[in-house]
């Protein structure tokens, strides 16, 4: 029997258009995020631009002030401001271009604030470009006990921890380093439903072979590609030490070889990860996310090795679809080994994607037509770098 969600969640009636679908939990799509903005549930002193709203998430913007702090922290029972006061080294003005040095910890007040309705929570993640530049970011809220999570009904400011790990960066107020999804309830993950979805709409392709059987166990598993480009044999890139800083406002501007060392395939199709290095690799599989689903990458799974494979883990509805002319898109992997050198080999499972349903099909779908930077990506660096010749 179909349910009237306005009756099930009367406190949301003014903020969300009631659905008549079976699902009562899920991620809010584009149009419902817009309704939260229009209803004042998400607001900023300067207003919120519609282009910030993605198919199933909202881009968050850096505010005018940041603080260099001695250590990362969680507020717990305190406000973020009180912790900053305790740990700050100095305040930074972001109203003009400002350098954030690699290896330093910064806290930035974001422009957006929340007045979430009861029953609506949030989950944040770095944007793709942020992850590919090895900029470690985590959302923090007042009285928060976890990074990246926004509790149901939260009202207050948002802050972002920013740690450039490989390159020093130049940015200013308004830069978008992270994004947030909004969710009603706790949608259950189900391998059975994911398998059924794969049967109706193939989720995995291989470039040479077309649709490929999905490996599903606590999510959709992906493996690493160490065959690389057939023409040049490049399988990945290793970031160079002591590279120049990166101005985040520059697009297709920097010489790739000044910042990155190409990694070519070996006869063994293997790669030893150095724990001091940062790598950009790609999945062997071409992935698809149907328009009524969103996916997220599990960044670290000790069952497959002591390494982290993803910093920017959100995959939008429509990823790998386009205008029905794209048979999947590779997942780019931002890889850093932990503590010890670690060997990975071509086709080795390295991570998994969790698929979550949306409460409706977004009116805006991931793709080139909305300015998505990586829809047809292969092995792709951040958009600040020129495409390799």
Buried (B, 14 or more C-beta within 10 A) or exposed (E): EEBEBBEEBEEBEEBBEBBEBEBBBBBBBBBBBBBBBEBEBBBBEEEBEEEBBBBBBBBBBBBBBBBBBEEBBBBEEBBBBEBBEEBBEEEBEBEEEBEBEBEBBBBBBBBBBBBBBEBBBBBBBBBBBBBBBBBBBBBBBBBBEEBBBBEBBBEBBBBBBBBBBBBBBBBBBBBBBBBBBBBBBEBEEEEEEBEEBBEEBBBBBBBEEEBBEBBBEEBBBBBBBBBBBEEEEBBBBBBBEEBEBBBBEEBEEBEBBEBBBBBEBBEEBEBEBBEEBBBBBBBBBBBBBBBBBBBBBBBBBEEBBBBBBBBBBBBBBBBBBBEEEBBBBBBBBBBBBEEEEBEBEBBBBBBBBBBBBBBBBBEBBBBEEBEBBBBBBBBBBBBBBBEBE
